[in-house]
């Protein structure tokens, strides 16, 4: 071993002084400490001093020693590859010798340091580390054993993958059996470390653990009644993970495991109860859930329901006794970053509007400000998923409890009952319907409860039943619900305002044009809330206004409504700076409003249009600076550009041809061309939506750029990025309609990809429909180019378009298919039944299109002869047969 390194006394004092200063609360002191630390990093043995203070300087106080170790850890993270060999060896050595320090804080710090060095790829270059730590587990000295275990647990958490690879000669084959021996250790802390280490290898189904799976499970069962909460928590966590990966091994013991988890879900220690409660969430995802759990529902249901009450600590954290807080400004840290959902173009379906792939916006997030995940939320989520598994069978056990809770005099218990009612809404809706005529009025009454926490949860629960409310006569349920919700939007409690605004947005989506008679009243409330709300709720209010515009559409375009709504929106718009993130929800909201108001938005469009173009231009310019000089310029936040592109799309869609002069006077096409080539998929997605909308609104400005734009669209037909591909596909279709036969040179750039996408398994519905429409439109303008491939796409083409509503896009696509069949009738022969079915999906096609259908159907019938046609049409389902006979006489 090299001669031992010794610190210079003066240098040591300087560093100790620094460590003392860095504990000062003063920010300017903090800043000068940072600078000095940076300077000291120039000296190769600076890190030796830091480890020396941590491990050798026992005279100093623990906080200073630990801090020295944490600064060293940060240096290891940032500069380890530059440490001279002597320094890194000295540090490694000191770590291994001091893992058993008598102070728990120092042991933990050394453990963190070890795992940081290990995760810098050093497990290979420090071959003695794992053997040495494993050896130290057998030490007679408790501190050494505990310290070594702490370090091993951190290494297992940080480096689980590499521990199970050939790079290290598979140390887990030794380590896992070793860990299992310690499950029976006399110290609870050690038992807990041992389980935590093994738990790291369950989800990855690590071979070394799978070989010992039975002893592992037996050992877990042996610890089931451990008196140490941390041990019980780790046992529960292990069982939850095993449920996902080794259900086969748990099944023989399932009855006992469920009984055990029922006890643990009621554990005195909330952390244990929370881990145990996760078990029900995980079990609900397993196909065996119904079979293994049905006998336990009578016991499980009350346990979950009981877990849904606010705990005392929740109420303190939520300031549950503060009723009026609307005048208190928000704490900026509490405002969560919002994610902008970029525009995706979708088709309208029969029996309802375009249904996006389900976004669970009404999940159980009624109280996300408390430590995010707690027993109440987990119990509610578990009840929600179990309601979806057991459906109305769950009601047998819930209804007797609900009756007692919902009408309970104590607010805390009544509140939990209202949460239960909301949690089961999705799964048990059918069975709940007979009780709703009595329950909904009761809930509407609870909206004016004197406790704010009762009012807020009631908003959420009612939002889960709006689908039913809207299906009933409006005067009985919709009108009273709406009236009360609007009052709650103006509540004096911020949590209630937020819950009411979110619930109202859900009601708007369900009720759509049912709200038109009440528009003046609704707008009155929403505009009044503008002057009342603090920062966080303003953002939710924008959403409620945007959703209202989406729901009532052009009914909003009345001078008196515009006069109410636009001034406060524009006032906010003028207050916000270009770099303010609050622009996102406001731009989204304006995009919906512009689309709904159409020509009514004209007086406001110029400044809005200009600013959007500026936002795009600024962001692109910043991105170029960052690329060329990353050390001077930071990367821009591209969300500004995405939201601006989406609002421009909304303007183009709402204003139509009226946007032409604005486009003519700006460089938006150049900017859009750059956005279409951006690295970030969401930017491309939004730019393709804008391209499609501009193509519809003012093609004269787009046409000169088509030769540059089409190749980019062709390269973006990659179905791995669903939304990008979807919008590019839609834009190609819109361009085809405008180009007509001049589209011919561009067909080869896109046709092959489109045909591949429409034949791909598991392609989302929206993308399939848009692909079919675009293929049809290409065939409409260039039949000679597309018709030869008819046989490769006719079948998926017909099945994907049979469910969408009659509209312009469907019309042009079907004209295309008819034109192609005329050019290549052989391409459709084998799949003619699918074509018949797709034709029958039209409610009322335009006369000339109906004529085209007639020609093709009769042509086919004449071609095959009456006898064959009879055989052929006998395969048709009856409704199809009747429709074709009634509409087309075949």
N, C-alpha and C positions, 0 to 999 in steps of 0.2 A: 504494500500500500504506500502511496506517495506520502511525503512528510506532511503532517497535518497543517492545514491553512489557519493562520491567526489574523484576527482583525487588527487594524490600526486604531488605537484608542480614540484619536481625534475624529476619524471618520465615523466610528461607532456612535460617538456622542452626537455628531451632526445628524445621523440617520434617526437616532432616538428622538431628537428634537423635532424632526420632520413628522415622525409618527405621532408625537403628542399634538403637534399643530393640526394634523389632518383630522383630529377628533373634534376640532372646534366647529361650532355651528355657523361661523361667519363665512359667507360665500367668497369674499375676496381673499381671505386666508386660504380657503379651499383651493382657489384658483392658483395662488402662488405655489402651494404645495404640489399641485399637478405639474406646474412648469419645472419645479426643482426635480421632481421624480423623473421627468422626461430627460433632464440634463444628466442625472446620475446614471441613467440607462446607458450612457456612452461608455461608462467604466465596466470592463469585463467582470470584475469581481464584486460589483454592486450586489448581485444576487446572492453571493456568499454571505454578505452582511445580513441580508434579509433572512436567510435560513438560520444564520447564527442566532439572531434575535429570537426567532421562533423556537428553536430547539435547545439552545445552550444557555440563554440569558435568563435563568430561572429567577433572578432577583427582580426582574421587571413585572409589572402587573399583566394579568392574562390578556386583557383587551388589547394592549399594545403589541404583545407577542403574536396574538392571533391576526391582528391587522397586518403585521409584517408578513405573515404567511400568505394573507390574501392578496397583498400587493405582488408578492412573488408569483402567486398563481396567475395573476393577470399578465405578468411579464412572460411566464411560460406560454400562456395562450398566444401572446402577440409575437414574441421573438425567440421561441425555444430553439429554432433551427440555427440561430446565430450564437448560442451559448458555446464558449470554448469547452472542449472535452473535460478538462479538469473541473470546471465549474459544475457541469451537469452531473459528473460522477459524485462530487462532494454533496450536492443536493440530494441525489438518490440515496446515498449512503445514510445521510442524516435522517432522511424520512424513515427508512426502514428501522433505524435504531431507536427512533423516538415515537413510534406508532403507539407505544404503551405509556405515554406521559401520564402523570397522575391526574392531570386536569382534563375533564371531558371536552372542554372547549378546544384545548390544544390538540388532543387526539383527533377531534373532528376536523380541525384545520389541516393537520398532517394528512389525514385521509383524503380531503379534497385536493390537496396538492398532488398526492400520489396518482389519483385518478385523472387529474388534468395532464400530468406528464404521460400517463399511459395512453390517454386518448389522442395524444399528438403523434400516434403511430409508433409509440415507444414500447408497446408490449413486446414487439419482436426484438428490440434492441436492449431489453432489460430482462433477460431470460431468468434471472434469479428472483424477480419480483413475486410471481405467483407461488412458486415453491416456498419461498421464505414466508409469505403471508399465511399460507396453509399450515406451515410448521408452527407459526406463532399462535395459531388457533389452539394448539395443544398445550400452550404455556400454562404453568401453575398460577401465574400472576393474572388476576382478573383483568387488570387494565390492558395488558398486552393482548389478551384474547379479544376483548371488546373492541380495542382500537383496530386490530387486524380485521375483525369482522366488519366493522364500519367501513374500512377502506375497501374490502372485498365487495360489500354491497354496492358501493358507489361504482366500482369497476364493472360489476355485473350490469348495473343500470346503463352505464355509458358505453360499454364496449361489448354488449351481448353478442353482436354478430361475429366479430372477429374471434371471440373466445370459442365459437363453434365452427371455426374454419380450419383448413389444413395448414394455414400459415403458421399455427402455433403448436402443431402436433397434438391437437385436441385435448387441452388441459381439463376440459369438463368431465372427461371420463374418470378423472381422479377427484375433481372438485365436488361434483354433485353427490356421490356417495358420502363424501366427507361432510358436506353440509347436512345431509340427512341424519348423521350421527348426533348432530347438535340439537335436533328437535326436542330431545329429552333433557337438555342441559338444565342445571338448577337455577340459572339466572334468567329471568323473564326477558331481559334486554337481548341476551344471546339467542334465546329461542326465537325471538322476533326477527333478529338479523338473519338467522338461518333460513326461516321461511321466505323472507323478503328476497334473499339471494336466489333461491330455487324458483320463486315466482317469476323472475325475469325470463325464464326459459320455457314457460308454458305456451304462450301464444305462438311462438315460432316453432312449436313441436320439435324442439331440439332432441336429436337422437339420444344423447347421453341421458336425458331425463326420461324419455319414452321407455328406455330399457328398465328404469327403476320406478315406473309409474305406480305399480301396486304398493311397494313399500312407502312411496310418497303419500299415497292416499290413506294408507293405514295410519301413518304417522299424523296426518292431518286430523283424522278422526280421534286419535288419542289426545290431541290438544284441544278438542272441541270445547271442553269446559274450562279452559285455562283462566286463571284469575286475573291475568294481565290483559287490559283492553287492547293494547297494541298487537298482542299475539292473536287474540280473537279476530281482530280486524284483518290481519294477514291471512288467517285461515279462511275467512269469508271471501277475501279477494281471490285466493287460490281456487276455491270451489266455483266462483263465478267464471273464472277463466277456463277451468277444466270443463265446465258446462259447454263452452264453445268448441273446445278442441278434442276432448276425450269423453264425450257423453257416454260412449259405450261402456267405459269403466265406472261411471257413476250410476248407470241405470239400475244395476242389481241393488244398490243401496238407496235408491231414489226416495222411497217413503221416509226413511230416517233423515236423509239430508233435508227434505222439505220441512219435516218437523223441527229440525235444528234451526234452519233458516227462519222459520216462523218465530222461534224464541229470540234469535239474534236480531231480527228486525225490531224487536221491542227492547233491545239492549239498553241498559242505563246510560251507556256511553254513546253519544250521538254519532261519533265517527264509525263505531262498529255497526250501529243500526243502519247507517247510510250505505256502508259496504254490503251489508246483508240485503238491503232493499234492492240493490243493483241485480241481485239474483233473479228477482221476478221479471225485471226488464229483459234480462238475457234469456230466461226460460221461455218467455212469450215468443221469442223469435224461432224457437226450435219446434219442428213439426210434432214432437211428442208432447208438447205442452198440454194440449187438451186432455189427453189420455192420463198423464201422470198427475195433473193438478186438479182434475174435476172433483175428486173426493175431498180435497182440502179447501175448496172455495168457502165453505161456511166459516172456517177459521181464519183464512187469509183475508177475506174481504174486510172484516172489522179492524184487522191490524193495519191494513193500508189506509183505511178511512181515518183511523185514529192518528196515523202519522201525518195526516194532511192539515192538522191544526197548526197555527203559528206557535212556535216555541216562545218562551218568555224572552229569550235573547233576540229572536227575530223582531219582536215588537219594539224592543228598545232600539235596535238598529234602524228599524223603519220609522222611528219616531211615531209609533202607532197612536200616541196620545195627542199628537199635534194635529189639529183638525184644519186650521187655516194657515196655509203657507204660501199663498199665491203671490204675495208681494216680495218674498225672499228670492233674490237672484239665484240662478243655478250655479252649482260648483262645476266649473268647466271640465274637471276630470271625469265627471259622471256622464258626460255626453259621449255615447259610443260612436265610433266611426260608422258611417252608413255605407252600404255598398250600393253603387248604382247598378241597376239591372239594365244592360244595354238593350237596344231595340231588337226584337226578333219579329220577322214578318210571318204571320200565321193566317190560316184559312178559317172562314166561318163554318161551323158545322150545323147539321140538321139539329133542330131542337136545342138551340142555345148558342151562345157566342163562342168565339174561338177559345178552346180550352187549352191553356198552356200545360205542359207537363207539370204535374201537381207541385205547387210550392207550398210547403206547410207553414203559412205565415201565422196561422192561429195556434201555433204550438203553445205549450204551457209556459208562457213567459210573462205571467202576470206580475211577477215581482223580481225582476232581474237585478235589482240593486243590491239584494242581500248576497253575501258570499255566494257566488253564482249558483252553486249546486248544493242543495241541502236535502234533509229528509222529506220535507214537505213537497218539494218539487219532484223528488225521485218517487215518492209514493203516488203522487198525482200522475206522473208519467207512466208508472207501472199499471195503475188502474186504467189509464187510457188504452195502453196496448192490450191489456187483458180483456177490456170491453170489446176490442176488435177481434180477439180470439174467440171469446165465449158468447159474444152477441147477447141475445136476450136471456140466455141462461144465467148470466151474471145478475140480472135484475132481481131474481128470486131472493138473492142475499142482500142486495143493495137497498131495495125499496123499503123494507122495514126500518133500516137504519136512517134512510133519507127522511122519512116522515118525522122521526124524532129530531133530527138535526135542523131541518129547514125552518122549523117553527120554534126553535129553542130560544128561551128568554136571554141566555148568555150570548153576547155578540160573537165571541171567539168561536163558539161551537156552531152557531148559525153560519158564520163565514165559511167554516170548513165544509159544511153541507152544501153551500152554493158552489164551492170549488169542485166537490164530488160530482154534482149535477153537470157541471161543465166538462169534467174529465170523461164522463161516460157518453157524452152527447154523440160522438161519432159512431162508436160501436153499438150502442143500445138504442139508436134513434127510433127504429121500428117499434120496439117495445115501449118506448116512452110516449109515443104519440097519444094514447088514450089519456095520459095524465097532463099533457101540455095545456089544454084549455084551462085547467085550474092553476097550473104552476106558472105559466107565463105572466098572468096578471099579478101573482104573488111576487115574482121577481121584479116586475115593473114597480111594484110598491117598495121593494127593498132598495131600489135606486135612490129613494130619498131617506134611507136609514141615517141615524145621526152619526154613525161611525164611518169615517172615510174609507177604512179598509173593507168594510162591507159594501159600500157603494162601488168601489173600484172592482172588486171581484165579480160583482153582479153584472157590471158592464161586459166583462169578459165572457161570463157564462151565457148571457143573452146572445152575444155575438155567435156562439156555437149553435144556437137554435134559429138563427135568422132565416135559414132555408125554409123551415116549416112556417114561420111567421108570414113570410112573403106569399106562401101558397094559400093562405086563409083570406077571408074577406077583410079588406084593409081597415075598415072602420073599427073592427073588434080588437085587432092586435097590433097591426102595423102603426096605426096612427098614435095610439097611446104610447107605444114603445118609442116611436120617433120623437114624440113631444118630450118624453122624460129624458131620453138620451141627449137631446139638444140642451136641456137644462143642465145636464151633467157636464157637457162640454164647457159650460160657463161656471162650473163648480169652483169653490174657493180653495180647494185642495188640489195640488199639482198632480199627485198620483191619480186622482179621480179624473182630472182633465185628460190625462194621457190615456187612461183606459177607455174613456168615453169616446175620444177621438178615434182610437184604433177600432173600437167596436162599431162606430158609425161608418168607418170606411168599409168594414165587412158588410154592413147592412146595405150600403150603396151598391156594392158589387152584386149582391143577391137581388135587390129590388129594382135596379136599373130604372126603366122609365116609369115604374110605379111612383117614383118620387116627384115626377114632374108637377103634379098639382101643388106640392108643398115647397116648390123651389124658392119662392120669395122668403118664406119663413126660415128655410135652411140657410140660405145665403146670409140673411140677417144675423143669424147666430154665428156662423163661421167668421164673418167680417168683424163682428163685435169681439170675438176671441182674439183676433189679431192685435187689438190694443191692450189685451189683458195678459197674454201669455208671456212667460219667461222663455229663455233661449231654447231649452230642450224640447218643450212642447210645441214651440213654433214649427219645428222641423216636422213634427207629426201632423200638425195642422195643414202644412203644405200638401202632405200626402192625402189627407181627407178631401182637400179641394180638388186635387188632380184626379182622384178616384171618382168624385162627383161628376167632373167633366167627362171622364171616360164613360160613366154610367148613363148620363142623360143625353150626351152628344149634342146635336144641333138645337135641342130644346133650350139650351143655355143661351143661344144667340138671340136675345131680346134686349133692346136698348136699356130697359130698366135694370136687368140683371148685370149687364156689362158695366153699367154705371156704378153698381154696388161693388162688384168684384175687382175690377181692374185697378182703380186708384190705389188701394192698399198694396196690391201685388207690385205695382210699378214703383211705389214709394220704397218698398223693401229693396227692389231691384237696383234703385239708384243709390241706396245706402251702402250696399255691399261692395267691397273692393274686389278686383279681379282675382286676388289670391285667397279669398275667403271661401272655405269649404262649404259654407251655408249656401253657396250658389247652387250646389248639386241638387238638393231637394227643390229649390225654387225653380231651377231650370226644368227639372222633370215636371213640376207642377205646371209651369207655363206651356210646356210642350203639349200636355193633355188639354189645357185650356185653349191653345191656339187651334188644335185639331178640332175641338168641339165648336168653337166660335166661327170658324171658317172666315167668311168675309168680315164678320164682326170684329176680327182681330186686326184688320187693316190699319186703323189709326195708331196702333201700338207697335206695328211690326218693324218699322225701320230701325229704331235704336236697338231693339232686341236682336234683329238680324246682324247689325253692325258689330255688336258686342260679341256675339257668337263667333263671327269670322275672326275678330281680334283674338279671342281666347285660343282658337285653333292655331292662328299664326304665331302667337306668343309661345305656345307650348312647343310647336315644331322648331322655332328658332332656338329655344332653350335646349332642346334635345340635341341640336347640331353643336351648340357650344359645349355641351357636356361630352359629346363624343370626341370632339377635337381637343378639348382641354379639360379632362376630367378632374385635374387637381384644382382648377379654379372655379368650375361651375358644377353645381349639383344637378342630378337628373331631375327633370320636371315631373310633376304629378300629372300623369296623362289622363286621369279621370276628368280634369277640366275640359280637355279636348273631346273626350268621349261624350260627356254630357252636352257639350255645345253642338257636336255633330247631330246628336239625337234631337235637340231642340230645332236645329235647322231642318231636320226631316219632318218634324211636327209642323213647322211653318209651311214647308213645301206641300205637305199633305193637306193642311187646312186652307191655305191661300190659293193653291192650284196655280193657274196662269198668272194670278196677281203678283207672284213672286218674281216674275220675269225681269222687271226693271232692276230689282235689287241684285239679282244674279249678274245682270249685264254690267252693273257698276262695281263689281267686286271680283277678287281673284279666287273665289271659292273653288273653281274647278281645278286650278293648280294645286291648291291646298288639299283638296279631296284626293287628287292623284298621288300626293305624297303620303296621305294617311292610308291609302289602299296598300301601300308597300311597307307600312310600319311593322316592327317586330312583334308588337303586342296584339294578340288575336282580337281583343275587345275593340281596339281602335279600328282594325280592318272591318270587323263586324258592323260597327256603326257607320263606317264610310260607305259600305256596300248598300246599307239601308238608304242612306242619303242619295247615293247614285240612282237607285230605283225611283225614289220620290222625285228627284229632279228630272229624271227621264220622263215621268208622267206629267210633270208640271210645265217644263219649258225645254223640250228636247232640242230646240234650235241651238241652245248653248252647249249641250252635251255632245251633239253629233260630231263637231270637228275633232273631238278628242277620242272618238270610239276606237280608232286604230291603236291608240296607246293603252286604252282601258281594257279592251277585251282579253289580251294575253294575261293580264293580271287576274282577271276573273277566272280564266281557265286554270291558273295554277292554284287558285284557292278552293277548288272543288274537292277538298279533302275531308271526307266524312268523319275523320277523327275529331276535328273541331266542328261540332255540330252546328253551332249558331253562325259561325263564319261561313261555312258551306251553304247553309240555308239562305242567308241573305245574298250571297254571291249568285246562287241559283235563281232566286227571285228577280234580282236585277237583270240577269241575262234574259229572262222571259220578258220583262218590261221593255228592254232594249229591242228585242226581236220584233215586238208589235210595232214599234216606231220605225225600225229600219226597213221592214218589209223585205223585198227580195234582195236588197243590198246587204242583207245579213250573211249571204252565201259564203264569202271568204272566211267568215269566223266560225262557221259550224264545226269544222274539223278540230278547232281548239277546245271544244267543250263537249261534243256529243258522246264520245267514248266514256268519259268520266260519268256523265249523267246516267248513261245506261247501266254502268257498273253500280252506281249508288242505288238505283231503283231496284236492283236485283239483290242488294246486300241484305243478309238476315239481320234482324234486330235494329233496323234503322228507325229512329223516332218518327212518329206519325207526321208531325209538321214538316220534317225534311222530305219525307216520301211524297206528300201532297204537292209541295212546291216543286220538287223534281219532276213529277208527272206533268204539272201545268207547264213548266218550262219546255219539256220535251214536246208537248202538244203544240205550244206556240212556235217553237222552231220549225216543227213539221208544217204548221199553218203557212209560214212565210217561205220556207224552203223545202217543199214536199219531196222534190227529187233527191235532195241530199239525205233526208232523214228516213223516208219510207223504206229503203232497202233493209233497215235494221228492225223493222216493225216486229218481226217474230221474237226478237230478243227482249222486247219490253212490254208487249201488249197486255200480258196477263197481270203483272204487278201494277201496270198503269191503270187498268180498269178497277182493280180492287182498291187502290188507294184513293181514287176519286169518287167512289160511289157514295161516300158518307158526307161529302161537303155540300153546302147549300148552293142553289143556283146563284151564280153571280157572273160578272164580266170575265173574271179570270177563267172560271170553269167553262164559260161559253167559248172563249177563243181556243182553249185547249181542245175541246171536243170538235170544233171546226177543223182543227189541225189533224185530229185522229181520223176524221171522216175523209179529209182530203188525201191523207196517206193511204187509207184503205182503197180509195179509188185508184191510186197509183200502183199499189202492191196488194191486191186482194188476197193473194196466196199467203201473205204474212199473218193473216188473222184467222185462217180457217180452223186451225187446231184449237184455238182458244175462243171460238165465236160465242160460246155460252157466257163468257166473262164480259164480252162486249154487250151482249143483250142485257145483262144485269146492270151494267153501268148506264146504258141508255135509259133503263127503267127508273134509275135514281133521279131523273129530272122531274121536277114538279111541273113547271111550264116553260119549256124551251121556246125561243123566238121561232116564228113561223118558218123562216128559211132553214133554221137548224133542224127543226122537226122534219122538214122536207128531206134534208140530207139523211137523217136516221131512217126515214121511211124507205128511201131509195136503196140504202144498203141492206136493210132487213129483207125487203121484197126481192132484191137482186139475189141474195143468198138463198132465199126460199126457192126462187125459180131455178137457180143453178142446180140445187140438189134434188128438186122434184118433191111433189106433195108427200109421197110415201116416206122418204127419208126425213123430211122436215117434221113429220108427225113423230117418228122415232126420236128425233133430236129434241123436239120440244116437250116430249114426255118426261125428259130428265129435269125439266124446270120445276122449281117449287111453285106451288099454286099461285101465290100472290104475283110472282113474276109473269106467269103465263097469262093471268087475267089482265095485268097492266098492259102487256104488249098487245094483247088482242084489242083492248079498249082504245088504246092510243094510236096504235100503228096498224091495226087490222091484220096482224099475222098470227 
